[in-house]
Amino acid sequence: MKKIGIIAGSGRFPLLVAEEIKKSGDQAIVVGIQEETDPGLGKIADKMTLVPLGQLQKLIDAFHEEQVSTAIMVGRVKHSHLFANLNFDWRAIKLLGSLANKKTDSILGAVAAEFSKENITLLPSHIYLKHLLPKPGILAGPKLSKTEKADIEFGHGIAKHIAGLDIGQTVVVKDKAVIAVEAMEGTDECIRRAAALGREGTIIVKVAKPNQDWRFDLPVIGPRTTRLMAEGKVRVLAIEAGATIMIDRDELLEIAEKNGITVMAFEADKK
């Protein structure tokens, strides 16, 4: 029996990973973020410790206390917290001060390097959830029109470019015009903004980064995604097959079907 650490942000992603670790016969040792991590995770984990955001040394110490040498980083921590009045510890301050920029990949890559120094290896965040990665094809909703297919192809190229710049992984398009681009505010706010600007019939394209580091920041969608789309009368959600975690897939797709939303997964290089 191994001890697998979970660095847990918000949302259902960490809970699903913990459940799969337990199913595999290993122990789930969770270090969560105060006021971010779902308290329900404590009912699944073999041990759960909460630390304030920005306390990197406490996080590492919690794993050392449990002799954890392998961990997974899952769940959302808002990038905008960088600008909040947080009490960063000396190690986090030193790490942030060493960076050439504050892009997501830069920060998470540096955090991964700090864990490596402490003999803690980060695993791919989807390693226990590969069954939640979609295969190519229409997953829910009506067939696509030629215009919609053209919009997806148009949006895919832009989304990949934006993702490659580490700005965001989602764009919303309509009639080959970009309505909204995801940045630090996250996918939900991007959808809301796009619905207000583009009104009915907009198309969401969500992608992995061109050189995706599978240890963190994978695209994730869930029922909340399709609920927001239904509220904003968004027409299509296009995601990358094999590179997007679909949380509570049945519920997600049921909402899409009821609201005439097409959810489709395309092969990475074939739109």
N, C-alpha and C positions, 0 to 999 in steps of 0.2 A: 504494500500500500504506500503510495507516494502522497506527499503534501504538495498541492498545486495552489499557488497564491493567486488571488484575484485582486487587482487594483480596480476598484469599482467606482464608476461615476454614476450618473443618474439613469433612469429608464429601466426597461425590462431586460435588456441585453445581459447585464451581470447575473440576473436571476437564472436565465436560461443556461448560461455557462456553468454556474454552480450546480444546477440540476444534472447536467450532463457529466460533470466531473464525478458527482456522487454515484451516478449510474455506472460509471466505469470502474467503480470500486476504490477510487482515490478520495482523499480528503480535500475539501475546499476551505482554504484559509483566506479570509477576506480582510482587506484593509480598505475601508470606505472613506468617503469624504463627508464630513459633518455638513448637514443641511443640503446634501446632494444625493447621497445614496439612499435607495429605498430601504426603510427599516425592515421590511419583510425578508430581505436577504439574510438577516440574522437567523431566521427560522430554518433556512436551508443549509447554511454554512456550518462547518464543524467548529469554526471560531470566527468571530467578526470583531474587528477593532475599528473605531472611527477616529480619524485625525482631522485637524483643521486643514483646509486647503492652503497650500503654501508651506506646509511643514514636511519637507522632503525627508529629513533625517528620521523623524518619527515613523514615517511610512517604512523606510528601510529597516529601522530597528524592530518594528513589529514583525517583519518577516524573519529577521535573524533570530528573534526569540522563539519562533516556531520551527527554525531550521529549514526554512523554505528556500530552495535554490532554483525553482522554476515558477514563473508567474505569467499571468495574462492580464493585459490592460484593456478593459472594456467599459462601455458606458460613456455618456457625454459629460464633459466638464466644459462649461462655456468659456470660449476663448476670451470673451469680454471681461472675465474676472481679472485679467491682467491689469485692468484699469480701475479695479475696485480697491478699497482701502484694506488690503489683506496684510496679515502679519506673517510675511515670509521669513523662514528661518535662514540662518547664515548660508546653508548649503544651496538653498533655492536662489538666494540673492546672488551668490557667486556664479551659479549656473546661468541665470538670466543675464548677468553682466558679461558673460563670456561669449554670448551669441552675437553674430553679425546682424541678425534681424529677429523679429518675434513671430515669424510665421509658424503655423502649426507643426510642420515637419521639423523645423529647426528645434522647437521646444521639446517635442516628444522624442526626437532623435537624441537630444542631449540627455533627457531623463533616462532613456534606454541605456546610454553609455554609462551613466552613474550607477545604474543597477548592475551592469556588467562588471564595473570596478568592485562591486560588493559580492561578486560571484552569484548573482541572480540573473538567470537567462529569461528573456521575454519570448514567449511563444507567439505564433500567429494568432490573432484574436479570434479567428473563425475555426480554429483547429478542432473544437468540439461541436461545431455547428454547421458542418459542411452540408448536412441534410437540409439546411434552410436556404441554400443557394439555389436560385432558380435556373432551370434549363431554358434554352432559347424558345421563343414562341409567344403566342397570345395566351395570357394567363387568366384573363377575365375580360368581359365586355365585348362590344361589337367589333367587327373587322375595321381595319383602318382604311380611310380613303387615300387616294393618290396624294392629295394635298397634305394630309396628316403625315403620311410617310415622308414626304419632302421636308416637312417641318422638323420631323425627328432627325433626319439626316443633317439638316442645317444646324439644329440644336446640339447634336452630338459633337460636331467639330468644335463648336464654341465651348461646350462644357469641358471637353478634354483639354482645350487650351487654358481655360480658367483653372481647372483642377491642377494642371501642370505648373501653374504659377502659384499654387497653394493658396488660392483666394477662397474657393468653395468648390463643391462638387455638383451643384445643381444650377441649371438655367431654365427659364420659362420663356417659351417663344409662341408666336402666333403670326401666321402669314409671313414667315421668314423675317420676322423682326424680333429682337430680344426685348422681352417685357421686363424681366427681372433677373438678377444674378445673385446667387447666394454668397454671402460673405460671413462676417463674424456673428451676425444675428441668428444664423442657422436656417435649416430648411423650412420650418413651420412659418417663420416670419416672411421668408422669401415667397412662399405660396400665398400668404395673406396679401402681401403687397402686389403680387402679380394679378390676383383676382380683382383687386380694386382698380388696377390700371388697365388690364386687358379684357376684363369682363368675361363673358362666356367663351368657351372653345379654346382656351389656352392649353398648351402642351408642356409638360414637365419632362426634362431629360436629366437623369441623375447618373453619374459615372464614377468609376474608380479613377485614381490618378494614373497618369501614363506610366510612372514607375512606382506603383503602389507599394508601400511598405506594409506588409500584411500583419505586422505586429500592432498596428494602431490605425485609427481613423478610416475604417472601412465604411462604405455607404450602408446605411441601415434605413429600412422603411417598416412601418407598422400600421395598424388600424387608424391611428391618429392621422397618418398621412392621407389616407383615402377619405376620412371624415372631413378634413380641411378642404380637400379637393371638391367634395360634394357640396360643401357650404359655398365655395367660390365658383361652382359650376365649371371646374377644370375638366377638360375632355379626356386627356391621355396622360398616363405615367409610363415613361420609357426608362428602363433600367438595364444595366449590364448583366447578362447571364454569367453565372459562376463567380460574380464579384460583388453581389449585393445581399446582405442579410435581410431576410423577410421574417419579421417577428409576428407571431400569431397570424400566420399566412391565411388560414381559412377565413378568419374574421375580416382580415384586410380585403380579401378577394370578394367576400360576400357583400361588403359595403360597396365595392366597385360595381359589382353586377347590378345591385339595386338602383344605382344612380347613373347607369349608362356610361361608366368610366372604363376605358380600355387600359388594362395593365399589360404591358408587353416587355419581354426580355430579349434583347438583341445580343448577338455575338460581338465581342469587343471591337473587332475590326471590320464588321460587316453591317453596322447600323441596322 
